[in-house]
Amino acid sequence: EKERGITIELGFAHLELPGGKLVGIVDVPGHEKFVKNMVAGATGIDLVALVIAADEGIMPQTQEHLEICQLLGIRHGLVVLTKIDMVDEEWLELVKEDVKEYLAGTFLDDAPMVEVSSATGEGLDRLLQVLDKLVQELPQKEVGHIFRLPIDRVFVIKGFGTVVTGTTVSGKVSLGDEVTIYPEQIQSRVRGIQVHGKEVEEVRAGLRTAINLQGLEKSMIKRGDVVASAGALRSTFMVDVTLELLESAPRKLKNRAKARFHVGTAEIISTVVLLDREELSPGEKCFAQLRLERPTAVLRGDKYVLRSYSPVRTIGGGKVLNPLPKKMKRFSEQRQKELQVLDGQDLEAIIETFVQMGGFQGIGVEELRFLTDLSTSKLEAHLRGLKSKGHL
């Protein structure tokens, strides 16, 4: 990487802010050839720093990174203008105006802009202060009840065995807990946990995490796999989703087009089945079923990014509605109505819809808990409500 002067792989560090908070930093590649690594690194991020070199200004990949952040639902961030020692004051003002204009209407519209130089150290103190303020203002993260860690690195430490790292995106895990690695459904146990290089007994959502897994060979696991609470997820070759085609997409997306499905840290080739039309135009949104070449394990509400098969670029994304669907008939009014309910916020209607989709075979409480991504207590409370209304 140093030889080529660019970031290729993900880089990780941690930083103690002036206010005492410890933040994990994921350095993602900016270069367009390595955007797939950037998507993997952006999983579970709370705050994004959009780095723009003052001597180059906005690059094609700046737009793609911004679009990916928006598709992944990232809502907080700042802009860092680097290499200010390489330009004069007049040029810097022009770049700042350009950037402000470019970010209008995006989630970084009113974000702070910090000018820095790594060479002279100018602006670095202010960068820390701005970061500190933004971190203090971040809303409380929704923890979720299922522990999930999408894996971005796997390595072996002599005397300890296999270690995986990633960002814990939901739930919590403790030393000695049993876990399952998806989609292969490999069973293991947590032998050790580290956060920012320190041994801990437990870890919760939102933290960069390293887990030492008991009894596993490195070859059994890869980036894109997910470590989760034992038995909590289901592996699938299909997902029902909302799909928004970006306005910047170069062409319409045709039914059954091949595309790259990025979810968590995984990249999987998929066939996009449009459920109510033959093609989707840039700027339009619809329901779709993605049929995958290899399995994944996701939850309802997970955000994903879709990139074109060739040439590779980000074209859209959306959220998962049904993490374990059956093959769906196209142009079915019944299916459209079901997906509209699953796309809403009415939890009782969502539970009722999943039960109805179970048909005469019915549906087990464990499967319903997985499909709705609700804790046992919340699910039972809603089921009681539905029974009292005579809906179940």
Residue pairs with C-beta under 8 A, 6 or more apart in sequence:
1 7
1 8
1 9
6 29
6 30
6 31
6 34
7 27
7 28
7 29
7 30
7 31
7 34
8 29
8 31
8 34
8 37
9 29
9 34
9 37
10 26
10 27
10 28
10 29
10 37
10 40
10 41
10 152
10 153
11 26
11 27
12 24
12 25
12 26
12 27
12 165
12 208
13 24
13 25
13 27
14 22
14 23
14 24
14 25
14 196
14 197
14 208
15 22
15 23
15 25
16 22
17 23
17 128
17 131
17 132
17 135
18 128
18 129
18 132
19 132
19 135
19 136
21 132
21 135
21 136
22 196
23 131
23 135
24 167
24 196
24 207
24 208
26 41
26 42
26 45
26 167
26 208
27 41
28 37
28 38
28 41
28 42
28 65
29 35
29 37
29 38
30 38
30 51
30 59
30 61
30 62
30 65
31 61
32 60
32 61
32 64
32 313
35 61
35 64
35 65
35 68
35 307
35 312
35 313
35 314
36 260
36 262
36 267
36 307
36 312
38 65
38 68
39 68
39 72
39 262
39 267
39 305
39 307
40 150
40 152
40 223
40 224
40 262
40 264
40 265
40 266
40 267
41 152
42 48
42 68
42 69
42 72
42 74
43 72
43 150
43 152
43 166
43 167
43 169
43 264
43 265
44 150
44 166
44 167
44 168
44 169
44 205
44 206
45 69
45 72
45 74
45 167
46 74
46 76
46 138
46 141
46 206
47 74
47 76
47 77
47 78
47 131
47 134
47 135
47 138
48 69
48 74
48 76
48 77
48 78
48 108
49 77
49 78
49 79
49 80
49 131
50 62
50 65
50 66
50 69
50 77
50 78
50 79
50 80
50 108
50 111
51 80
51 82
52 58
52 59
52 62
52 79
52 80
52 81
52 82
52 95
52 99
53 81
53 82
53 83
54 81
54 82
54 83
54 84
54 86
54 87
54 91
54 92
54 95
54 115
55 83
55 86
55 87
57 95
57 98
57 99
58 98
58 99
58 102
62 102
63 248
64 313
64 314
66 103
66 106
66 108
67 246
67 248
67 314
68 305
68 314
68 317
69 77
69 107
70 106
70 107
71 244
71 303
71 304
71 305
71 314
71 316
71 317
71 318
72 303
72 305
72 317
73 303
74 107
75 107
76 107
76 134
76 137
76 138
77 107
77 108
77 111
77 134
78 108
78 111
78 112
78 113
78 114
78 130
78 131
78 134
79 99
79 103
79 108
79 111
79 112
79 113
79 114
80 113
80 114
80 116
80 127
81 92
81 95
81 96
81 99
81 113
81 114
81 115
81 116
82 116
82 117
82 118
83 117
83 118
83 119
84 92
84 115
84 116
84 117
84 122
84 123
85 117
85 119
85 120
85 122
87 95
92 115
96 113
96 115
99 113
100 113
103 109
103 111
112 130
112 134
114 123
114 126
114 127
114 130
115 122
115 123
116 122
116 123
116 124
116 126
116 127
117 123
118 124
141 205
141 206
142 170
142 205
143 170
143 171
143 172
143 204
143 205
144 169
144 170
144 171
144 205
144 373
145 170
145 171
145 373
145 374
145 375
146 170
146 171
146 228
146 229
146 232
146 233
146 299
146 373
147 168
147 170
147 171
147 172
147 173
147 177
147 179
147 227
147 228
147 229
147 232
148 168
148 169
148 170
148 171
148 226
148 227
148 228
148 229
148 233
148 264
148 299
149 164
149 166
149 167
149 168
149 169
149 173
149 209
149 211
149 226
149 227
149 228
150 166
150 167
150 169
150 224
150 225
150 226
150 264
150 265
150 266
151 164
151 165
151 166
151 221
151 222
151 223
151 224
151 225
151 226
151 227
151 265
152 165
152 166
152 167
152 223
152 265
153 164
153 165
153 166
153 223
154 162
154 163
154 164
154 218
154 221
154 222
154 223
155 162
155 163
155 218
156 162
156 163
156 218
157 163
157 212
160 191
160 192
160 212
161 191
161 212
161 213
161 214
161 215
161 216
162 212
162 213
162 216
162 217
162 218
162 220
162 221
163 210
163 211
163 212
163 213
164 210
164 211
164 213
164 221
164 225
164 227
165 208
165 209
165 210
165 211
166 208
166 209
166 227
166 265
167 206
167 207
167 208
167 209
168 203
168 204
168 205
168 206
168 207
168 209
169 205
169 264
170 205
170 299
171 204
171 205
171 229
172 202
172 203
172 204
172 205
173 179
173 190
173 193
173 202
173 203
173 211
173 227
173 229
174 190
174 193
174 201
174 202
175 190
175 191
175 192
175 193
175 201
175 202
176 189
176 190
177 189
177 190
177 229
177 230
178 187
178 188
178 189
178 190
178 230
179 187
179 188
179 189
179 190
179 211
179 213
179 227
179 228
179 229
179 230
180 186
180 187
180 188
180 227
180 228
180 229
180 230
180 231
180 232
180 233
181 188
181 213
181 216
181 220
181 221
181 225
181 226
181 227
181 228
182 225
182 226
182 228
182 233
182 235
182 296
182 297
183 225
183 226
183 235
183 236
183 294
183 295
183 296
183 297
184 220
184 225
184 235
185 235
186 216
186 220
186 221
187 230
188 213
188 214
188 215
188 216
189 213
189 214
189 215
190 211
190 212
190 213
190 214
191 212
191 213
191 214
192 199
192 211
192 212
193 199
193 200
193 201
193 202
193 203
193 209
193 210
193 211
193 212
194 200
194 209
194 210
194 211
194 212
195 203
195 207
195 208
195 209
195 210
196 208
203 209
211 227
213 221
213 227
223 265
223 266
224 264
224 265
224 266
224 267
224 268
225 266
226 233
226 264
226 297
228 297
232 370
233 297
233 298
233 299
233 370
234 297
234 323
234 324
234 367
234 370
235 295
235 296
235 297
236 292
236 295
236 296
236 297
236 298
236 323
236 324
236 325
237 291
237 292
237 294
237 295
238 289
238 290
238 291
238 292
238 325
238 326
238 327
239 289
239 290
239 292
239 296
239 298
239 320
239 322
239 323
239 325
240 287
240 288
240 289
240 320
240 321
240 322
240 325
240 328
240 339
240 342
241 287
241 288
241 289
241 290
241 304
241 318
241 319
241 320
241 321
242 285
242 286
242 287
242 288
242 318
242 319
242 321
242 343
243 272
243 274
243 280
243 285
243 286
243 287
243 288
243 306
243 316
243 317
243 318
244 284
244 285
244 316
244 317
244 318
245 252
245 253
245 280
245 281
245 282
245 283
245 284
245 285
245 315
245 316
246 282
246 283
246 314
246 315
246 316
247 282
247 283
248 282
249 282
249 315
249 316
250 308
250 313
250 315
251 282
252 279
252 280
252 281
252 282
253 259
253 272
253 274
253 279
253 280
253 315
253 316
254 278
254 279
255 272
255 273
255 274
255 277
255 278
255 279
255 330
256 271
256 272
256 273
257 271
257 272
257 309
258 269
258 270
258 271
258 272
258 309
259 269
259 270
259 272
259 306
259 307
259 308
259 309
259 315
260 267
260 268
260 269
260 270
260 306
260 307
260 308
260 309
260 312
261 267
261 268
261 269
261 270
261 290
261 292
261 296
261 304
261 306
262 304
262 305
262 306
262 307
263 296
263 298
263 302
263 303
263 304
263 305
263 320
264 296
264 298
264 302
266 296
268 292
268 293
268 294
268 296
269 292
269 293
269 309
270 290
270 291
270 292
270 293
271 290
271 291
272 288
272 290
272 306
273 288
273 289
273 290
273 291
273 328
273 330
274 280
274 286
274 288
274 330
275 286
275 287
275 288
275 289
275 328
275 330
275 331
275 332
275 335
275 336
275 339
276 286
276 287
276 330
276 331
276 336
277 286
280 286
285 318
287 321
287 336
287 339
287 343
288 318
289 325
289 327
289 328
297 323
298 304
298 320
298 323
299 320
299 323
299 370
299 373
300 320
300 321
300 322
300 323
300 342
300 371
300 372
300 373
301 319
301 320
301 373
302 319
302 320
302 323
303 317
303 318
303 319
303 320
304 317
304 318
304 319
304 320
305 314
305 316
305 317
306 314
306 315
306 316
306 317
306 318
307 313
307 314
307 315
308 315
321 339
321 342
321 343
322 339
322 342
322 371
323 370
323 371
324 367
324 370
324 371
328 335
329 335
338 353
338 356
338 357
341 349
341 350
341 353
342 350
342 353
344 350
347 372
347 374
347 378
347 382
348 382
348 385
348 386
348 391
350 372
351 368
351 372
351 374
351 379
351 382
351 383
351 386
352 386
352 391
352 392
354 363
354 368
354 371
354 372
355 362
355 363
355 368
355 392
357 363
363 371
365 376
365 379
368 379
369 375
369 376
369 379
372 379
374 382
383 392
386 392
